Amino acid sequence: MSRTVRRQRVPIALLVPAGLGLAFLVLPLAGLLLRAPWTTLPGRLTEPGVLTALRLSLVTATVATLLCVALGVPLAWLLARVEFPGRRLVRALVTVPLVLPPVVGGVALLLVFGRRGLIGSWLAETFGVTLPFTTAGVVLAEAFVAMPFLVIAVEGALRGADPRYEEAAATLGAGRFTTFTRVTLPLVAPGVAAGAVLCWARALGEFGATITFAGNYPGRTQTMPLAVYLALETDLQAAIVLSLILLTVSVVILAALRDKWVGST
């Protein structure tokens, strides 16, 4: 059945603020593109500091995403498939990092994983492991702020999946773990992939928790957002180049997930 598209006149009272809202979102991005040093861009992209920050960002964001997948997928399954007291509270706690200021998240990580933290002191005394101001600390900070994106996406996919396949596997004698790995995961694989990509993009752009918990040491904890912040104080052109890289990644991620998260036209 074909849909009939009705053309309506847009009220000026709505058109004007809508146009201003679009301009508010687009103009800063346009300004970034217009002020970009296009003639010197190839040379700036190959500068050692840029490549080091980019390499560190890609590695830490990828490791953080793998950590989020390993922990977040089972957590999403628990929230979607198991009834237990306090499930709503657990779901609320999982989403707290979405609204928590990243700097506050960094402080919270310090209080738990710092050298005198609840867990960090035990790690330091028992294993000699310290997480703050290390590359591992960057991964931990990125995973903390990015995991909710994965959990929400996977839980939504699980709730939308047909449970009859899992019930059929159970009647054939499959255990819960076998059903989860052989039936559930293939069913929600697109949701897991979309959540992982969003998680990776969020980890790549993390700033506040990273600088608070891991610091800003070139080659060790200085990721791309931190490099942008540092370059903005000394070299505006370098800050623009680094920002363009992050903008390109964001656009690619949005384009890849357009049909799932924005909707097709």
Stockholm file with secondary structure:
# STOCKHOLM 1.0

chainA/1-265         MSRTVRRQRVPIALLVPAGLGLAFLVLPLAGLLLRAPWTTLPGRLTEPGVLTALRLSLVTATVATLLCVALGVPLAWLLARVEFPGRRLVRALVTVPLVLPPVVGGVALLLVFGRRGLIGSWLAETFGVTLPFTTAGVVLAEAFVAMPFLVIAVEGALRGADPRYEEAAATLGAGRFTTFTRVTLPLVAPGVAAGAVLCWARALGEFGATITFAGNYPGRTQTMPLAVYLALETDLQAAIVLSLILLTVSVVILAALRDKWVGST
#=GR chainA/1-265 SS CCCCCCCCCCCHHHHHHHHHHHHHHHHHHHHHHHTSCGGGHHHHHTSHHHHHHHHHHHHHHHHHHHHHHHHHHHHHHHHHHCCCTTHHHHHHHHHHHHHSCHHHHHHHHHHHHSTTSTTHHHHHHHHCCCCTTSHHHHHHHHHHHHHHHHHHHHHHHHHHSCTHHHHHHHHTTCCHHHHIIIIIHHHTHHHHHHHHHHHHHHHHTCCHHHHHHTCCCTTTTCCHHHHHHHHHHHCHHHHHHHHHHHHHHHHHHHHHTIIIIICCC
#=GC SS_cons         CCCCCCCCCCCHHHHHHHHHHHHHHHHHHHHHHHTSCGGGHHHHHTSHHHHHHHHHHHHHHHHHHHHHHHHHHHHHHHHHHCCCTTHHHHHHHHHHHHHSCHHHHHHHHHHHHSTTSTTHHHHHHHHCCCCTTSHHHHHHHHHHHHHHHHHHHHHHHHHHSCTHHHHHHHHTTCCHHHHIIIIIHHHTHHHHHHHHHHHHHHHHTCCHHHHHHTCCCTTTTCCHHHHHHHHHHHCHHHHHHHHHHHHHHHHHHHHHTIIIIICCC
//
